[in-house]
Amino acid sequence: MLVYLVVYPVGRFLLEFLRLDSAQVGGLNANQTFMAIVALVAGGLLVYRHRQPKGL
């Protein structure tokens, strides 16, 4: 599930550049900002979970 939460927002972030109807602030729209945050948080959780010792 965490892998999906990393991959999907990255794809969505990139596809948002193709939209013509969205308002932009600082070159990014609200959807891109939210997807970047979701991808970073999920990626951090994935790394944190991967570094946990096994069998505890």
C-alpha positions as CSV (number, residue, x, y, z in Angstrom):
1,M,0.0,0.0,0.0
2,L,2.8,2.4,0.8
3,V,4.4,1.7,-2.6
4,Y,1.1,2.7,-4.3
5,L,1.0,5.9,-2.1
6,V,4.4,6.8,-3.5
7,V,3.9,5.9,-7.2
8,Y,0.4,7.2,-7.7
9,P,1.0,10.8,-6.5
10,V,4.2,11.0,-8.5
11,G,2.3,10.1,-11.7
12,R,-0.5,12.4,-10.8
13,F,1.9,15.2,-10.0
14,L,3.5,14.9,-13.5
15,L,0.1,14.7,-15.2
16,E,-1.1,17.9,-13.6
17,F,1.4,19.8,-15.7
18,L,-0.8,18.9,-18.7
19,R,-4.0,20.6,-17.3
20,L,-4.8,23.9,-18.7
21,D,-7.7,24.9,-16.5
22,S,-6.2,24.9,-13.0
23,A,-5.0,28.0,-11.1
24,Q,-1.3,28.0,-10.3
25,V,0.6,29.5,-7.4
26,G,4.3,29.5,-7.7
27,G,4.2,27.2,-10.8
28,L,2.4,24.4,-8.9
29,N,-1.3,24.0,-8.4
30,A,-3.0,22.7,-5.3
31,N,-3.3,19.1,-6.6
32,Q,0.4,19.0,-7.4
33,T,1.3,20.3,-3.9
34,F,-0.9,17.8,-2.2
35,M,0.4,14.9,-4.3
36,A,4.0,15.9,-3.6
37,I,3.3,15.9,0.1
38,V,1.5,12.5,0.0
39,A,4.4,11.0,-2.0
40,L,7.0,12.4,0.4
41,V,5.2,11.2,3.5
42,A,4.5,7.7,2.1
43,G,8.2,7.5,0.9
44,G,9.4,8.4,4.4
45,L,7.1,5.8,6.0
46,L,8.3,3.2,3.5
47,V,12.0,3.9,4.3
48,Y,11.2,4.0,8.1
49,R,9.4,0.7,7.9
50,H,12.2,-0.9,5.8
51,R,14.8,0.1,8.3
52,Q,13.0,-1.5,11.3
53,P,14.7,-4.6,12.7
54,K,12.9,-7.8,11.7
55,G,11.5,-10.2,14.2
56,L,10.9,-7.8,17.1
